[in-house]
Amino acid sequence: MTDIPEPVASFIKAVNRHDEEAFLDAFSVDGFVDDWGRVFTGREAIKGWSDNEFIGATGVLTPQETTVDGERITVVGDWASTHANGLSSFTFAVAGDRLASMTIREG
């Protein structure tokens, strides 16, 4: 794994071990996921999305490159799941020890 700062490193480990609670706990109360323009805000909405497309799809992210720009951390890597596969870019906005957002785009 490339050198990924916290809390993103722990988040990716939780995703790769399919730990739904740790995945959901990583987000701030008003955190959101932007998956190619579809936005899911708050724990229940993120869980609903993830049940089908992320943790529930047994996804694994293999990071290849990390960029840090202040409170923004971008991880580009190979995403493999039962829902979607391929090189993807995950941009995280960090708020303290939580994720304020995760934006997913083509890698």
GROMACS elastic network, one bead per residue, 0.5 to 0.9 nm:
[ bonds ]
;  ai    aj funct       b0    kb
    1     4     6  0.76949   500
    1    62     6  0.71699   500
    1    63     6  0.58199   500
    1    64     6  0.71250   500
    1    65     6  0.87382   500
    2    63     6  0.63952   500
    2    64     6  0.63717   500
    2    65     6  0.63048   500
    2    66     6  0.66003   500
    2    75     6  0.89202   500
    3     9     6  0.82964   500
    3    65     6  0.85800   500
    3    66     6  0.70985   500
    4     7     6  0.86313   500
    4     8     6  0.66431   500
    4     9     6  0.52861   500
    4    63     6  0.89155   500
    4    65     6  0.89476   500
    4    66     6  0.64442   500
    4    67     6  0.85468   500
    4    68     6  0.87021   500
    4    73     6  0.82125   500
    4    75     6  0.79763   500
    5     8     6  0.59863   500
    5     9     6  0.58037   500
    5    10     6  0.87105   500
    5    68     6  0.83629   500
    5    73     6  0.78916   500
    6     9     6  0.51670   500
    6    10     6  0.63965   500
    6    11     6  0.81663   500
    6    94     6  0.89438   500
    6    97     6  0.74784   500
    6    98     6  0.89934   500
    7    10     6  0.55790   500
    7    11     6  0.62970   500
    7    12     6  0.89196   500
    7    26     6  0.76255   500
    7    94     6  0.75822   500
    7    96     6  0.84601   500
    7    97     6  0.57625   500
    7    98     6  0.63880   500
    7    99     6  0.72947   500
    8    12     6  0.61999   500
    8    13     6  0.86507   500
    8    26     6  0.85510   500
    8    73     6  0.76994   500
    8    75     6  0.89260   500
    8    92     6  0.74835   500
    8    94     6  0.82004   500
    8    98     6  0.85671   500
    8    99     6  0.77002   500
    9    12     6  0.53164   500
    9    13     6  0.63872   500
    9    14     6  0.87643   500
   10    13     6  0.50663   500
   10    14     6  0.61961   500
   10    15     6  0.86743   500
   10    22     6  0.87309   500
   10    26     6  0.84896   500
   11    14     6  0.50814   500
   11    15     6  0.62435   500
   11    16     6  0.86765   500
   11    22     6  0.73277   500
   11    23     6  0.61278   500
   11    26     6  0.63612   500
   11    99     6  0.88489   500
   12    15     6  0.50053   500
   12    16     6  0.61113   500
   12    17     6  0.86372   500
   12    23     6  0.83301   500
   12    60     6  0.84929   500
   12    61     6  0.70740   500
   12    62     6  0.89071   500
   12    63     6  0.88633   500
   13    16     6  0.51372   500
   13    17     6  0.62818   500
   13    18     6  0.85506   500
   13    19     6  0.86224   500
   13    61     6  0.88494   500
   14    17     6  0.52888   500
   14    18     6  0.60973   500
   14    19     6  0.51141   500
   14    20     6  0.75261   500
   14    21     6  0.85590   500
   14    22     6  0.58679   500
   14    23     6  0.57742   500
   15    19     6  0.60517   500
   15    20     6  0.74479   500
   15    22     6  0.81227   500
   15    23     6  0.61342   500
   15    54     6  0.80670   500
   15    55     6  0.64498   500
   15    58     6  0.84581   500
   15    59     6  0.71142   500
   15    60     6  0.67460   500
   15    61     6  0.76777   500
   16    19     6  0.77103   500
   16    55     6  0.83662   500
   16    58     6  0.79390   500
   16    59     6  0.66428   500
   16    61     6  0.64510   500
   16    62     6  0.86622   500
   17    20     6  0.88544   500
   17    55     6  0.88805   500
   17    58     6  0.85560   500
   17    59     6  0.89005   500
   17    60     6  0.79868   500
   18    22     6  0.88785   500
   18    23     6  0.80615   500
   18    54     6  0.87727   500
   18    55     6  0.54195   500
   18    56     6  0.78175   500
   18    58     6  0.63359   500
   18    59     6  0.74530   500
   18    60     6  0.82586   500
   19    22     6  0.55698   500
   19    23     6  0.61088   500
   19    24     6  0.87390   500
   19    55     6  0.74683   500
   20    24     6  0.61148   500
   20    25     6  0.84430   500
   20    47     6  0.82214   500
   20    50     6  0.86053   500
   20    51     6  0.88543   500
   20    55     6  0.63992   500
   20    56     6  0.84981   500
   21    24     6  0.52201   500
   21    25     6  0.59175   500
   21    26     6  0.85239   500
   22    26     6  0.61067   500
   23    26     6  0.54210   500
   23    27     6  0.75842   500
   23    55     6  0.82124   500
   24    27     6  0.59170   500
   24    28     6  0.89171   500
   24    43     6  0.63688   500
   24    44     6  0.89762   500
   24    46     6  0.75215   500
   24    47     6  0.70680   500
   25    28     6  0.75816   500
   25    29     6  0.88542   500
   25    43     6  0.82917   500
   25    98     6  0.80794   500
   26    97     6  0.80078   500
   26    98     6  0.53218   500
   26    99     6  0.59071   500
   26   100     6  0.89308   500
   27    30     6  0.77251   500
   27    31     6  0.52638   500
   27    32     6  0.75349   500
   27    42     6  0.82345   500
   27    43     6  0.77171   500
   27    97     6  0.89990   500
   27    98     6  0.52984   500
   27   100     6  0.60396   500
   27   101     6  0.72344   500
   27   102     6  0.89056   500
   28    32     6  0.83281   500
   28    42     6  0.81337   500
   28    43     6  0.86605   500
   28    95     6  0.75149   500
   28    97     6  0.86992   500
   28    98     6  0.53887   500
   28    99     6  0.57180   500
   28   100     6  0.54860   500
   28   101     6  0.82297   500
   29    32     6  0.89125   500
   29    41     6  0.89511   500
   29    42     6  0.61929   500
   29    43     6  0.70932   500
   29   100     6  0.83065   500
   30    41     6  0.64386   500
   30    42     6  0.52183   500
   30    43     6  0.79613   500
   30   100     6  0.71249   500
   30   101     6  0.87998   500
   31    40     6  0.85906   500
   31    41     6  0.59245   500
   31    42     6  0.56202   500
   31    43     6  0.76722   500
   31    46     6  0.87148   500
   31    98     6  0.86351   500
   31    99     6  0.65725   500
   31   101     6  0.53038   500
   31   102     6  0.83114   500
   32    39     6  0.67278   500
   32    40     6  0.53951   500
   32    42     6  0.60082   500
   32    43     6  0.82420   500
   32    45     6  0.84684   500
   32    46     6  0.69613   500
   32    99     6  0.84630   500
   32   100     6  0.65660   500
   32   102     6  0.65689   500
   32   103     6  0.84306   500
   33    38     6  0.79354   500
   33    39     6  0.56091   500
   33    40     6  0.51618   500
   33    41     6  0.65201   500
   33    42     6  0.87131   500
   33    45     6  0.89578   500
   33    46     6  0.66411   500
   33    49     6  0.88450   500
   33   100     6  0.88274   500
   33   101     6  0.56364   500
   33   103     6  0.58776   500
   33   104     6  0.78127   500
   34    37     6  0.55936   500
   34    38     6  0.54655   500
   34    40     6  0.64986   500
   34    41     6  0.86548   500
   34   101     6  0.75243   500
   34   102     6  0.61969   500
   34   104     6  0.61357   500
   34   105     6  0.86888   500
   35    38     6  0.51006   500
   35    39     6  0.63405   500
   35    40     6  0.81410   500
   35   102     6  0.80990   500
   35   103     6  0.59962   500
   35   105     6  0.69774   500
   36    39     6  0.82120   500
   36   103     6  0.75024   500
   36   104     6  0.58748   500
   36   105     6  0.56049   500
   36   106     6  0.83333   500
   37   103     6  0.85021   500
   37   104     6  0.85123   500
   37   105     6  0.87453   500
   39    45     6  0.89139   500
   39    46     6  0.88451   500
   39   103     6  0.88874   500
   40    43     6  0.86592   500
   40    44     6  0.86878   500
   40    45     6  0.52159   500
   40    46     6  0.53897   500
   40    47     6  0.88745   500
   40    48     6  0.86296   500
   40    49     6  0.72213   500
   41    44     6  0.79621   500
   41    45     6  0.57264   500
   41    46     6  0.63011   500
   41   101     6  0.88897   500
   42    45     6  0.55993   500
   42    46     6  0.60874   500
   42    47     6  0.85299   500
   43    46     6  0.51867   500
   43    47     6  0.59824   500
   43    48     6  0.85998   500
   44    47     6  0.50220   500
   44    48     6  0.61334   500
   44    49     6  0.86765   500
   45    48     6  0.51021   500
   45    49     6  0.63145   500
   45    50     6  0.85327   500
   46    49     6  0.52025   500
   46    50     6  0.59667   500
   46    51     6  0.85075   500
   47    51     6  0.58907   500
   47    52     6  0.88235   500
   47    55     6  0.87521   500
   48    51     6  0.53348   500
   48    52     6  0.70744   500
   48    53     6  0.88498   500
   49    52     6  0.57895   500
   49    53     6  0.60169   500
   49    54     6  0.72914   500
   49    56     6  0.89555   500
   50    55     6  0.53839   500
   50    56     6  0.60378   500
   50    57     6  0.77730   500
   51    54     6  0.63928   500
   51    55     6  0.59589   500
   51    57     6  0.70629   500
   52    55     6  0.75273   500
   52    56     6  0.52337   500
   52    57     6  0.59073   500
   52    83     6  0.75299   500
   53    56     6  0.62404   500
   53    57     6  0.52908   500
   53    58     6  0.84808   500
   53    59     6  0.80347   500
   53    81     6  0.80687   500
   53    82     6  0.80157   500
   53    83     6  0.56222   500
   53    84     6  0.76591   500
   54    57     6  0.51132   500
   54    58     6  0.66043   500
   54    59     6  0.55720   500
   54    60     6  0.86989   500
   54    81     6  0.74814   500
   54    82     6  0.88497   500
   54    83     6  0.77005   500
   54    84     6  0.89427   500
   55    58     6  0.51901   500
   55    59     6  0.58562   500
   55    60     6  0.86763   500
   55    81     6  0.87980   500
   56    59     6  0.75783   500
   56    81     6  0.89949   500
   56    82     6  0.86465   500
   56    83     6  0.89933   500
   57    81     6  0.54146   500
   57    83     6  0.56995   500
   57    84     6  0.84476   500
   58    80     6  0.82191   500
   58    81     6  0.55188   500
   58    82     6  0.65708   500
   58    83     6  0.85815   500
   59    79     6  0.67996   500
   59    80     6  0.54880   500
   59    82     6  0.70615   500
   59    83     6  0.80833   500
   59    84     6  0.84853   500
   59    85     6  0.87540   500
   60    78     6  0.80725   500
   60    79     6  0.58280   500
   60    80     6  0.53553   500
   60    81     6  0.64143   500
   61    77     6  0.62801   500
   61    78     6  0.56988   500
   61    80     6  0.65842   500
   61    81     6  0.88445   500
   61    88     6  0.89074   500
   62    76     6  0.85163   500
   62    77     6  0.52767   500
   62    78     6  0.51159   500
   62    79     6  0.65637   500
   62    80     6  0.83745   500
   63    66     6  0.75787   500
   63    75     6  0.63161   500
   63    76     6  0.58801   500
   63    78     6  0.64893   500
   63    79     6  0.85843   500
   64    75     6  0.73876   500
   64    76     6  0.57899   500
   64    78     6  0.74093   500
   65    74     6  0.81068   500
   65    75     6  0.57805   500
   65    76     6  0.52057   500
   65    77     6  0.66977   500
   66    73     6  0.70795   500
   66    74     6  0.55898   500
   66    76     6  0.64263   500
   66    77     6  0.88427   500
   67    72     6  0.82283   500
   67    73     6  0.57839   500
   67    74     6  0.51076   500
   67    75     6  0.66096   500
   67    76     6  0.86207   500
   68    71     6  0.74336   500
   68    72     6  0.59139   500
   68    74     6  0.64434   500
   68    75     6  0.88886   500
   69    72     6  0.51144   500
   69    73     6  0.63224   500
   69    74     6  0.83058   500
   70    73     6  0.77373   500
   71    92     6  0.81061   500
   71    93     6  0.58106   500
   71    94     6  0.52755   500
   71    95     6  0.74119   500
   72    91     6  0.67494   500
   72    92     6  0.55588   500
   72    94     6  0.62929   500
   73    90     6  0.81813   500
   73    91     6  0.56916   500
   73    92     6  0.51463   500
   73    93     6  0.66352   500
   73    94     6  0.76407   500
   74    89     6  0.67961   500
   74    90     6  0.55500   500
   74    92     6  0.61421   500
   74    93     6  0.88616   500
   75    88     6  0.83167   500
   75    89     6  0.58547   500
   75    90     6  0.51940   500
   75    91     6  0.63700   500
   75    92     6  0.82259   500
   75   107     6  0.89932   500
   76    87     6  0.70493   500
   76    88     6  0.56911   500
   76    90     6  0.62040   500
   76    91     6  0.84784   500
   76   106     6  0.88440   500
   76   107     6  0.58125   500
   77    86     6  0.81888   500
   77    87     6  0.55070   500
   77    88     6  0.56525   500
   77    89     6  0.66163   500
   77    90     6  0.81930   500
   77   107     6  0.70825   500
   78    85     6  0.74401   500
   78    86     6  0.54500   500
   78    88     6  0.61975   500
   78    89     6  0.88272   500
   78   107     6  0.83373   500
   79    84     6  0.74808   500
   79    85     6  0.52429   500
   79    86     6  0.52732   500
   79    87     6  0.60315   500
   79    88     6  0.63162   500
   80    83     6  0.82115   500
   80    84     6  0.65573   500
   80    86     6  0.65231   500
   80    87     6  0.88239   500
   81    84     6  0.55337   500
   81    85     6  0.59142   500
   82    85     6  0.78015   500
   85    88     6  0.84163   500
   86   106     6  0.83335   500
   86   107     6  0.80400   500
   87   106     6  0.65125   500
   88   104     6  0.68752   500
   88   105     6  0.58687   500
   89   103     6  0.78840   500
   89   104     6  0.56549   500
   89   105     6  0.51169   500
   89   106     6  0.55870   500
   90   102     6  0.63515   500
   90   103     6  0.55492   500
   90   105     6  0.66460   500
   90   106     6  0.86847   500
   90   107     6  0.81854   500
   91   101     6  0.79078   500
   91   102     6  0.55441   500
   91   103     6  0.50111   500
   91   104     6  0.65711   500
   91   105     6  0.83526   500
   92    99     6  0.66043   500
   92   100     6  0.73538   500
   92   101     6  0.55168   500
   92   103     6  0.64371   500
   92   104     6  0.89963   500
   93    98     6  0.88278   500
   93    99     6  0.59355   500
   93   100     6  0.52835   500
   93   101     6  0.51557   500
   93   102     6  0.66666   500
   93   103     6  0.85758   500
   94    97     6  0.71438   500
   94    98     6  0.60157   500
   94   100     6  0.54948   500
   94   101     6  0.72740   500
   95    98     6  0.53401   500
   95    99     6  0.57775   500
   95   100     6  0.55985   500
   95   101     6  0.88861   500
   96    99     6  0.78904   500
   96   100     6  0.89641   500
   99   102     6  0.72266   500
  104   107     6  0.87493   500
